[in-house]
Amino acid sequence: MEMPKLKTVQELLAAGEKLPERYLCTPTGDGEGDQPFNVSMPEMEIKVIDLSLLLSSSNDGREELSKLHSAISTWGVVQVMNHGISEAFLDKILELTRQFFVLPTEEKQKYAREISSFQGFGNDMILSDDQVLDWVDRLYLITYPEDQRQLKFWPKIPSGFRETLLEYTMKQQLVVEKFFKALARSLGLEDNCFLEMHGENATLETRFNMYPPCPRPDKVLGFKPHSDGSAFTMILPDKNVDGLQFLKDGKWYKASILPHTILINVGDTMEVMSNGIYKSPVHRVVLNNEKARISVVTFCDADEDKEIQPVNELVSEARPRLYKTVKKSEKNFFDYYQQGRRPIEAAFL
């Protein structure tokens, strides 16, 4: 059961309150996990993939598909260019996000998340008294399919927010379809293999994040380590402030971002469908003590009525089935996340 909601991070800062201890992360005892979060980290090179080439039968297309397979099977994340969305439009999405979060609290609270609900503005659900909180305010909206939108949570201010989000969602659907087909083709599968298992009522869920400046970026996280429950996640990161990091072989790496690309990481659903060939990467968000950071994140989530399991063609004597049959569950995701565990653990055989 959800605990009573607390003040947003922006409200805490505006009131000049002392940093609540509930935001302080406790040492993990694993050495690297005990380092201050704001120390310098090595940069990871995230491969840039040309989406317009991935489904081409040309030599260039086959090379790009091979590059996608290598990047996703190694890091679980790529940067996508030539995605069909203009630079000006992506800048507009980020600017409207920034404008929303600087609105007066009273205006933002018109779209406040209700108890035990995901959609709306505020902080994430608090499930226990000892839950370590993330230093982030967010607006979470289901944007597709249309019958799952709750427009009462869609801001009317700033002007154009709703219309721009609708247009962005339509553009995203084209990216989603192409990327699903490319992932299938990269594994030698029929193009629609993953799309069909994902289901006709699969959702797009967009999360607008504001990470305000934090007085203790060494001890507080914007987002604790986690993997996504989605098939894959599309991210528009802040162009000016770093924060996103990925875990690889026990070490954290800073994500190097190419402006106007869409960062895509695979999630737990794709890990299950690919029988572990494409693993869902663990990532986190670190903070800045001087600058706010924003991001716009869209999760491609499976139809909650569909059963997700490893594709038959990817199961063999040489590579036995590694995962149970599962269904999407946002409750399970948050329960596992707040315990510092990966939800996919429930799917392991």
C-alpha positions in Angstrom: 0.0 0.0 0.0 1.2 3.5 -0.8 2.3 5.8 2.0 1.1 9.4 2.1 2.7 11.6 -0.6 5.5 14.0 0.4 6.5 17.4 -0.9 8.1 17.5 -4.3 11.8 18.1 -4.5 11.2 21.5 -6.0 9.0 22.4 -3.0 11.6 21.3 -0.6 14.2 23.5 -2.2 11.8 26.5 -2.4 11.1 26.2 1.3 14.8 26.1 2.1 14.4 22.9 4.1 17.3 20.8 5.2 18.0 17.7 3.0 15.8 14.9 4.4 17.7 11.8 5.4 15.3 9.7 3.3 17.2 10.8 0.2 20.6 9.6 1.4 21.7 6.4 -0.1 23.3 3.9 2.3 26.7 2.3 1.4 26.3 -1.0 -0.4 29.6 -2.6 0.8 30.7 -3.5 -2.7 33.6 -1.1 -2.9 32.7 0.9 -6.0 29.2 1.3 -4.7 30.6 3.1 -1.7 32.3 5.8 -3.8 30.7 9.3 -3.9 28.2 9.4 -6.8 29.6 12.6 -8.2 33.2 11.3 -8.8 34.4 11.4 -12.4 33.5 8.2 -14.3 34.9 6.9 -17.6 32.9 7.6 -20.7 31.2 4.8 -22.6 31.1 5.0 -26.3 27.5 4.5 -27.4 27.2 3.4 -31.0 25.3 5.6 -33.3 22.9 3.7 -35.5 21.2 5.0 -38.7 17.6 4.0 -38.4 16.9 4.7 -42.0 19.4 2.0 -43.0 18.4 -0.8 -40.6 15.7 -2.3 -42.8 17.5 -1.8 -46.1 18.6 -4.9 -48.0 21.7 -3.0 -49.2 25.3 -3.8 -48.0 25.1 -0.6 -45.9 21.9 -1.9 -44.4 23.4 -5.2 -43.5 26.4 -3.5 -42.0 24.2 -1.3 -39.9 22.2 -4.2 -38.7 25.4 -6.0 -37.7 26.5 -2.9 -35.8 23.1 -2.8 -34.0 23.4 -6.4 -33.0 27.0 -5.9 -31.7 26.0 -2.8 -29.7 22.8 -4.2 -28.1 24.4 -7.5 -27.2 27.4 -5.7 -25.6 26.0 -2.6 -23.9 22.2 -2.9 -24.4 22.0 0.7 -25.6 22.4 2.7 -28.9 22.0 6.3 -30.1 19.6 6.4 -33.1 20.0 9.0 -35.9 18.0 9.6 -39.0 14.9 8.7 -37.0 12.6 11.0 -38.9 12.1 13.6 -36.1 13.6 17.1 -36.8 16.1 18.6 -34.5 13.8 21.6 -34.0 11.0 19.4 -32.9 13.1 17.5 -30.3 14.4 20.9 -29.0 10.7 21.9 -28.6 9.9 18.8 -26.6 12.7 19.5 -24.2 11.9 23.3 -24.0 8.2 22.6 -23.2 9.4 20.1 -20.5 11.6 22.8 -19.0 8.7 25.4 -19.1 6.3 23.0 -17.3 8.6 22.4 -14.4 9.3 26.1 -13.8 5.5 26.8 -13.5 4.2 27.8 -10.0 3.5 24.8 -7.8 -0.2 25.6 -7.7 -0.4 25.2 -11.5 1.6 21.9 -11.6 -0.5 20.5 -8.8 -3.6 20.7 -11.1 -2.1 17.5 -12.6 -1.0 15.9 -9.4 -0.7 12.1 -9.3 -3.4 10.4 -7.3 -2.6 7.9 -4.5 -1.8 4.4 -5.9 -1.8 5.7 -9.4 1.2 6.2 -11.8 -0.1 8.9 -14.1 0.3 12.6 -13.2 2.7 15.1 -11.7 4.7 14.7 -8.5 7.0 12.1 -7.0 7.0 8.3 -7.4 5.0 6.1 -5.0 6.3 5.6 -1.5 5.8 2.0 -0.5 7.5 1.8 2.9 8.8 4.0 5.7 12.4 3.1 5.0 12.3 3.6 1.2 15.2 5.7 -0.1 13.8 8.5 -2.2 14.9 9.6 -5.7 15.8 13.3 -6.1 13.4 13.9 -9.0 10.0 15.4 -9.8 8.2 13.9 -12.7 5.1 14.0 -15.0 4.1 10.5 -16.1 1.6 10.0 -18.9 0.3 7.1 -20.9 0.3 8.5 -24.4 -0.8 5.5 -26.5 -3.2 3.8 -27.1 -5.7 6.6 -27.1 -8.2 4.9 -24.8 -5.6 4.7 -22.0 -4.8 8.4 -22.0 -6.0 10.3 -19.0 -6.2 13.8 -20.4 -6.9 15.4 -17.0 -3.2 14.9 -16.3 -2.0 16.4 -19.6 -0.9 20.0 -18.9 -2.8 22.9 -20.7 0.1 25.1 -19.8 2.7 25.7 -21.3 0.8 26.5 -24.5 1.1 23.8 -27.1 2.2 21.0 -24.6 -0.7 18.7 -25.4 -0.6 19.2 -29.1 3.2 18.7 -29.3 3.0 15.5 -27.2 0.3 14.1 -29.4 2.5 14.8 -32.5 5.6 13.4 -30.8 3.7 10.2 -29.9 2.7 9.7 -33.6 6.3 10.2 -34.7 7.5 7.8 -32.0 5.2 5.0 -33.2 7.1 4.9 -36.5 10.4 4.7 -34.7 9.1 1.9 -32.5 7.9 -0.2 -35.4 11.1 0.1 -37.3 13.3 -0.6 -34.2 11.2 -3.7 -33.2 11.6 -5.0 -36.8 15.3 -4.3 -36.8 15.9 -6.1 -33.5 14.1 -9.1 -34.9 16.0 -9.1 -38.1 19.3 -8.7 -36.3 18.6 -12.1 -34.7 17.5 -13.8 -37.9 13.8 -13.7 -37.0 10.8 -12.7 -39.0 10.3 -8.9 -38.9 7.0 -8.9 -36.9 8.1 -11.5 -34.4 8.6 -9.2 -31.4 5.8 -6.8 -32.4 3.3 -9.7 -32.4 4.4 -11.0 -29.0 4.4 -7.4 -27.6 0.7 -7.2 -28.5 -1.8 -4.9 -30.2 -2.6 -3.0 -27.0 1.1 -2.3 -26.1 1.5 1.1 -24.5 3.8 4.1 -24.9 4.3 5.7 -21.5 6.2 9.0 -21.4 7.9 10.3 -18.3 9.1 13.9 -18.1 11.9 14.2 -15.5 13.2 17.2 -13.6 16.3 16.6 -11.4 16.8 19.9 -9.4 20.3 20.9 -8.2 21.1 18.8 -5.2 23.1 19.9 -2.1 24.6 16.4 -1.7 25.2 14.9 -5.2 27.8 12.6 -3.5 25.2 10.8 -1.4 21.9 11.3 -3.3 20.7 9.9 -6.7 18.2 11.2 -9.2 17.3 7.6 -10.0 18.6 4.6 -8.2 20.2 1.7 -10.2 17.6 -0.2 -12.1 16.8 -1.9 -15.4 13.6 -1.0 -17.3 10.7 -3.3 -17.5 9.9 -2.2 -21.1 10.8 -3.9 -24.4 12.9 -0.8 -25.0 13.0 2.8 -23.8 13.5 5.9 -25.9 15.3 8.8 -24.1 15.7 12.5 -24.9 18.5 13.5 -22.5 19.4 17.0 -21.4 21.9 18.4 -24.0 23.7 20.5 -21.4 23.9 18.5 -18.2 25.2 15.0 -17.8 23.7 12.5 -15.4 22.9 9.2 -17.0 25.3 6.3 -16.3 25.3 2.6 -17.2 26.7 -0.4 -15.3 29.0 -2.8 -17.2 31.1 -5.6 -15.6 30.7 -4.0 -12.1 31.8 -0.5 -13.2 29.8 2.6 -13.9 30.3 4.5 -17.1 29.0 8.0 -18.1 26.8 8.0 -21.2 28.2 10.3 -23.9 25.3 11.9 -25.7 25.2 13.1 -29.3 22.6 15.9 -29.5 19.4 15.2 -31.4 19.8 11.5 -31.5 17.3 9.3 -29.6 19.0 7.1 -27.0 17.4 3.6 -26.9 18.1 1.0 -24.3 16.5 -2.4 -24.3 14.5 -3.5 -21.3 13.6 -6.6 -19.4 10.8 -7.6 -21.8 13.3 -7.7 -24.7 15.7 -9.7 -22.6 13.1 -12.3 -22.1 11.9 -12.4 -25.7 15.5 -12.7 -27.0 16.2 -15.4 -24.4 19.0 -13.3 -22.9 20.9 -12.4 -26.1 19.9 -8.8 -25.6 20.3 -8.0 -21.9 18.6 -5.1 -20.2 21.3 -2.8 -18.9 21.4 -1.5 -15.3 21.5 2.3 -15.2 21.2 5.3 -12.8 21.0 9.1 -12.8 23.6 11.1 -10.8 23.1 14.7 -9.8 24.6 18.2 -10.1 24.9 20.6 -7.2 24.5 23.7 -9.4 22.4 22.8 -12.4 19.0 21.3 -12.9 18.7 18.5 -15.5 15.7 17.4 -17.5 15.0 14.3 -19.7 12.0 12.9 -21.6 11.8 9.1 -21.4 9.3 6.9 -23.3 8.8 3.3 -22.3 7.5 0.8 -24.9 5.6 -1.5 -22.7 3.9 -4.8 -23.6 0.1 -5.4 -23.7 -0.6 -6.4 -20.1 -2.8 -9.3 -21.3 0.0 -10.8 -23.5 2.3 -13.6 -22.3 5.9 -12.7 -22.9 8.4 -15.6 -23.3 11.6 -16.4 -25.2 11.0 -16.7 -29.0 11.0 -20.4 -30.0 13.7 -19.9 -32.6 16.1 -18.6 -30.0 15.8 -21.7 -27.8 18.0 -24.7 -28.6 20.0 -27.4 -27.0 23.0 -25.1 -27.2 21.1 -22.2 -25.7 18.4 -23.6 -23.4 15.4 -21.5 -22.4 16.4 -19.1 -19.6 13.2 -17.3 -18.7 9.6 -18.2 -17.5 6.5 -16.9 -19.3 5.6 -13.5 -17.7 3.2 -10.7 -18.1 3.8 -6.9 -17.7 3.3 -5.7 -14.1 4.1 -2.1 -13.1 3.4 -3.0 -9.5 6.1 -5.7 -9.6 8.5 -3.3 -11.2 8.1 -0.7 -8.4 8.2 -3.3 -5.7 11.5 -4.8 -7.0 12.9 -1.4 -7.8 12.4 0.0 -4.3 14.1 -3.1 -2.9 17.2 -2.4 -5.1 16.5 -5.5 -7.2 15.8 -6.1 -10.9 12.2 -7.1 -11.7 13.5 -9.6 -14.3 14.7 -11.8 -11.4 11.1 -13.0 -11.1 11.4 -14.4 -14.7 14.6 -16.4 -14.2 14.3 -20.2 -14.5 
